[in-house]
Amino acid sequence: MFDTLVPLAVLASTDPIERDVAIMTALVDAPGYVAIVHELLPDSSGEPELIRRVVTPSGESRVTVPLEHACAGCAMREDAVPAIVEQLDEHPRGIVLALPIGAELLPATRTLSAAVRCGALNGTCLVGTTAVVAARHLLDALDDGDDAVVAQLIGAATIIAPGGGRAARDVIDALRSPSSSVLSDACAPWLSRAVSVTHDDEELERICDPETMGRGHGMPRAEAMPDGTMVAPSGVWEMELHSELPFHPGRLLHAVRTMGALGAVSRGRFWLPNRPDSVCGWESVSGQVCIGVAGAWAGEHRQTYMTVIGYDTDPSAIRSAFAAALLTPREHAAGLTPWLGQPDPLAQYLGEPAG
């Protein structure tokens, strides 16, 4: 497949040292490849600026790229595609695009896939995504509410996770996608694994979209408890919570702190009786909760669903709070009419309901 197409591998990371080790490993293992590395760093006045490095085994070049807004998204829109086109003129065997530290994979692959389809990156093929995660710092990062590492673990086809204890590795296994694989050494030949598969836009969208996401890969040696919670020997646990009932807006607001507990990561979708057409997304990383309208339900079937991975909290408290936040069967049987015109305590987070 790659006799005529240049492989384009996207690399994400939350650790610059491990990222650079992975880049040099790839360039040594695959002669003829070049790496384009984007970094957002403070300038002399403390304002962020984009630095683009082009790295080969023999050295690197560095340029500062002016941006309208110094963010990872702007780097992708304004510089990544032109930088790749520039390198294609040099006829590389392949290209590794390393995103700014903390950048998510999905926005990057959306931009690159669109450029491939429209011909701007003609002659390239987007291959499997990779994330470098310093497992030894993972639990601390989650305790700090770092949602970037969660997004990278969910979105990567290959995860490079050097270091870390059993608990961190179980969290990685619980979060990563069922089809992904893990390497425990940044010096492992990860690029050949990435190049062996073609990136699947639809699959990445599916696992990231609140309406279609499900549980992750799962932990080895985990045992099922009577309530369905899976518990690993390390003490890390995971569970799925689901109901056909919507959340009660007021009771959900009251339960947010318990449901989004410290020491746990959760993702999911829910619906509300005062906005029945809206898919509402949920994400919580150790007490940092984010909710928002993610889209509209594709059909008549609506569901309230969450996956929860815990490493330092009580699963029973989260399960109880989830159940308490739902409408009761009697409230649900009364239909949606009683909710018309009622004050919405979630409007500041979700916007005003339509209609």
C-alpha positions in Angstrom: 0.0 0.0 0.0 2.9 2.4 0.8 4.8 1.8 -2.4 3.3 5.0 -3.8 1.9 6.7 -0.6 4.0 8.4 2.1 2.9 7.2 5.6 1.9 10.1 7.9 2.0 9.1 11.6 0.5 11.4 14.2 2.2 11.3 17.7 0.6 12.9 20.8 2.2 13.1 24.3 1.9 14.8 27.6 5.7 14.4 28.4 8.3 16.2 26.2 11.2 13.9 27.3 9.4 10.6 26.5 8.1 12.2 23.3 11.6 13.0 22.1 12.9 9.6 23.0 10.1 8.1 20.9 10.8 10.4 18.0 14.5 9.5 17.8 13.6 5.8 18.2 11.4 6.1 15.2 13.9 7.9 13.0 16.7 5.4 13.8 14.4 2.4 13.2 13.0 3.9 9.9 15.8 5.6 7.9 14.3 8.1 5.5 11.6 9.3 7.8 11.4 12.9 9.0 9.7 14.3 12.1 7.8 17.6 12.3 7.5 18.6 15.9 5.2 21.4 17.0 5.8 23.1 20.4 3.9 25.9 22.1 6.5 27.7 24.3 6.6 31.1 26.0 8.5 33.9 24.2 10.6 36.5 25.9 7.5 38.3 27.1 5.9 35.2 28.4 3.3 34.9 25.6 3.0 31.5 23.9 4.5 31.1 20.4 4.6 28.1 18.0 8.0 26.5 17.4 8.3 24.1 14.5 11.2 21.7 14.6 12.1 19.4 11.7 14.1 16.5 13.0 16.2 13.9 11.2 18.8 11.5 12.7 21.5 13.9 11.6 20.1 17.0 13.2 17.2 19.5 13.2 16.1 22.9 12.0 13.9 25.2 14.0 11.6 28.1 13.0 9.1 30.3 14.9 5.7 30.3 13.2 3.4 33.4 13.7 -0.2 32.4 14.6 -3.3 34.4 15.1 -4.0 32.5 18.3 -1.3 30.4 20.0 -3.1 27.1 20.6 -2.8 23.5 19.5 -5.8 23.9 17.1 -4.3 26.9 15.4 -1.0 25.0 15.0 -2.9 22.3 13.1 -5.0 24.6 10.9 -2.3 27.1 10.1 1.0 25.3 10.0 0.8 21.5 10.1 -0.5 21.0 6.5 1.9 23.5 4.9 4.8 22.0 6.9 4.0 18.5 5.7 3.7 19.7 2.1 7.1 21.4 2.4 8.6 18.1 3.6 6.9 16.1 0.8 9.0 18.1 -1.7 12.0 16.4 -0.2 10.6 12.9 -0.9 10.8 11.4 2.6 10.1 7.8 3.1 7.6 8.8 5.8 6.6 11.6 8.1 6.0 11.7 11.9 3.9 14.7 13.0 4.4 15.3 16.7 1.6 17.4 18.2 2.1 20.1 20.9 2.3 18.7 24.4 -1.2 17.9 25.6 -2.9 18.2 22.2 -5.6 15.7 21.5 -5.5 13.4 18.5 -9.0 13.7 17.1 -8.8 17.4 16.1 -5.5 16.7 14.4 -6.7 13.7 12.5 -9.8 15.6 11.4 -7.7 18.3 9.9 -5.2 15.9 8.2 -7.9 13.6 6.9 -9.7 16.6 5.4 -6.5 17.7 3.8 -5.9 14.3 2.3 -9.4 14.1 0.9 -9.3 17.5 -0.7 -5.9 16.8 -2.3 -3.8 19.2 -0.2 -1.8 16.2 1.1 -2.0 14.2 -2.1 0.3 11.2 -2.0 0.1 10.6 1.8 -1.7 8.0 3.9 -2.7 8.7 7.5 -1.7 5.7 9.6 -2.3 4.6 13.1 -2.3 7.2 15.9 0.2 6.9 18.8 0.4 8.5 22.2 3.3 8.6 24.6 2.2 8.7 28.2 4.6 8.7 31.2 2.9 6.0 33.2 4.9 6.8 36.3 3.2 10.2 36.5 -0.2 9.1 35.3 -2.1 9.0 38.6 -0.6 12.4 39.6 -1.7 13.9 36.3 -5.2 12.5 36.8 -5.3 13.9 40.4 -4.5 17.3 38.8 -7.5 17.0 36.5 -5.5 16.5 33.4 -8.1 15.6 30.7 -5.5 15.7 27.9 -3.9 12.4 29.0 -7.4 10.8 29.2 -8.2 12.0 25.6 -4.9 10.7 24.3 -5.3 7.3 25.9 -8.8 7.0 24.5 -7.8 8.1 21.0 -4.5 6.3 20.3 -4.2 3.1 18.4 -0.8 2.5 20.0 0.1 3.7 23.5 3.7 4.0 24.6 3.7 3.9 28.4 7.1 3.7 30.0 7.4 3.2 33.8 4.6 3.2 36.3 3.2 0.7 38.7 0.4 -1.8 38.4 -2.3 0.6 39.3 -1.3 3.1 36.5 -1.1 0.3 34.0 -4.6 -0.9 35.0 -6.0 2.6 34.6 -4.4 2.7 31.1 -6.0 -0.6 30.2 -9.4 0.5 31.4 -9.3 3.7 29.5 -7.7 2.8 26.2 -9.8 1.6 23.3 -10.5 -2.2 22.8 -8.6 -2.3 19.6 -5.5 -0.5 20.9 -2.1 -1.9 21.9 0.4 -0.9 24.6 4.2 -0.8 24.5 6.1 -0.3 27.8 9.3 1.2 26.4 9.7 4.5 24.4 12.6 2.7 22.7 10.4 0.0 21.3 9.8 -0.1 17.5 6.4 1.7 17.7 6.5 3.2 14.3 6.3 -0.1 12.4 3.2 -0.9 14.4 1.6 2.5 13.5 2.5 2.1 9.8 1.0 -1.4 9.7 -2.6 0.0 10.0 -4.5 2.8 8.2 -6.1 5.4 10.4 -9.9 4.9 10.7 -11.7 8.3 11.0 -15.0 6.7 11.7 -13.7 4.5 14.5 -11.9 7.4 16.3 -15.1 9.5 16.0 -17.1 6.7 17.4 -15.0 6.1 20.5 -14.8 9.8 21.2 -18.4 10.8 20.6 -20.5 10.7 23.8 -23.5 9.2 21.9 -21.5 6.2 20.6 -18.7 5.7 23.1 -18.5 2.6 25.3 -16.2 1.0 27.8 -12.5 0.6 27.1 -10.2 -2.3 26.7 -10.6 -3.7 30.2 -8.1 -4.7 32.9 -6.4 -8.1 32.9 -7.0 -10.3 36.0 -10.0 -8.1 37.1 -12.7 -9.9 39.0 -16.4 -9.1 38.9 -18.1 -8.1 42.1 -21.8 -9.0 42.8 -22.9 -5.5 41.7 -20.9 -5.8 38.4 -17.9 -3.7 39.3 -14.7 -5.1 38.0 -11.8 -4.9 40.5 -8.2 -5.6 39.6 -5.6 -6.9 42.1 -4.1 -3.4 42.2 -7.3 -2.0 43.6 -8.3 -0.1 40.4 -11.9 -0.7 39.5 -14.3 0.0 36.6 -18.0 -0.1 36.2 -20.7 0.8 33.7 -23.8 2.7 34.9 -26.8 2.9 32.6 -30.5 3.6 32.5 -33.2 4.5 30.0 -34.4 7.2 32.4 -33.1 10.8 32.1 -31.4 12.7 34.9 -33.4 15.1 37.0 -31.7 18.5 36.3 -31.8 19.6 39.9 -30.8 16.3 41.4 -28.0 15.9 38.9 -26.6 19.3 39.9 -26.7 18.1 43.5 -25.0 14.8 42.7 -22.2 16.2 40.5 -19.6 16.4 43.2 -20.1 12.7 44.3 -20.5 11.4 40.7 -17.3 13.3 39.6 -15.3 12.2 42.6 -11.6 12.6 43.3 -9.7 9.5 42.4 -11.9 8.5 39.5 -12.3 9.1 35.7 -15.7 8.9 34.1 -17.2 9.5 30.7 -20.7 9.2 29.3 -23.9 10.6 27.9 -27.2 11.5 29.4 -30.5 13.1 28.6 -32.8 15.5 30.4 -36.6 15.7 30.4 -36.5 19.5 29.6 -34.3 19.0 26.6 -35.1 15.5 25.3 -33.6 16.0 21.9 -30.1 16.8 23.2 -27.3 14.3 23.7 -25.5 15.7 26.8 -21.9 14.6 27.3 -20.2 14.0 30.6 -16.5 13.8 31.5 -14.9 13.9 34.9 -11.2 13.6 35.8 -10.7 13.4 39.5 -13.2 16.1 40.5 -12.9 18.2 37.4 -16.4 17.8 35.7 -17.3 19.0 32.3 -20.8 18.6 30.8 -22.2 20.0 27.6 -24.5 19.4 24.7 -22.7 17.0 22.3 -25.4 16.8 19.6 -28.9 15.5 18.9 -30.1 11.9 19.4 -30.0 10.0 16.1 -33.3 8.1 16.8 -36.0 7.6 19.4 -33.8 5.6 21.7 -32.2 7.7 24.5 -29.9 6.5 27.2 -28.1 7.6 30.3 -24.8 5.9 30.4 -21.4 6.3 32.1 -18.2 4.3 32.4 -16.2 5.0 35.6 -12.6 4.0 36.4 -11.6 4.5 40.0 -8.1 4.3 41.6 -8.6 6.1 44.9 -12.4 6.4 45.7 -15.5 4.3 46.6 -17.5 2.9 43.7 -20.6 2.5 45.8 -20.9 6.2 46.5 -20.8 7.0 42.8 -23.3 4.3 41.9 -25.7 5.6 44.6 -25.4 9.2 43.4 -26.0 8.1 39.8 -29.2 6.3 40.8 -30.4 9.2 43.0 -29.9 11.7 40.1 -32.3 9.8 37.8 -36.0 10.6 37.4 -38.1 8.1 39.4 -40.4 5.8 37.3 -43.4 7.8 38.5 -41.8 11.1 37.5 -40.9 9.6 34.1 -44.5 8.3 33.6 -45.8 11.8 34.0 -44.3 12.7 30.6 -42.4 15.7 29.5 -45.2 18.3 29.7 -44.6 19.2 33.4 -41.1 20.3 32.4 -42.2 23.0 30.0 -41.4 26.5 31.2 -39.6 25.3 34.3 -36.4 27.0 35.5 -33.4 25.1 34.3 -30.5 24.8 36.9 -28.2 23.5 34.2 -28.7 26.3 31.7 -25.4 27.9 32.7 -23.6 24.8 31.6 -25.8 23.6 28.7 -27.3 26.8 27.4 -31.1 27.4 27.3 -33.3 24.5 26.1 -34.6 24.9 22.6 -38.2 25.9 22.2 
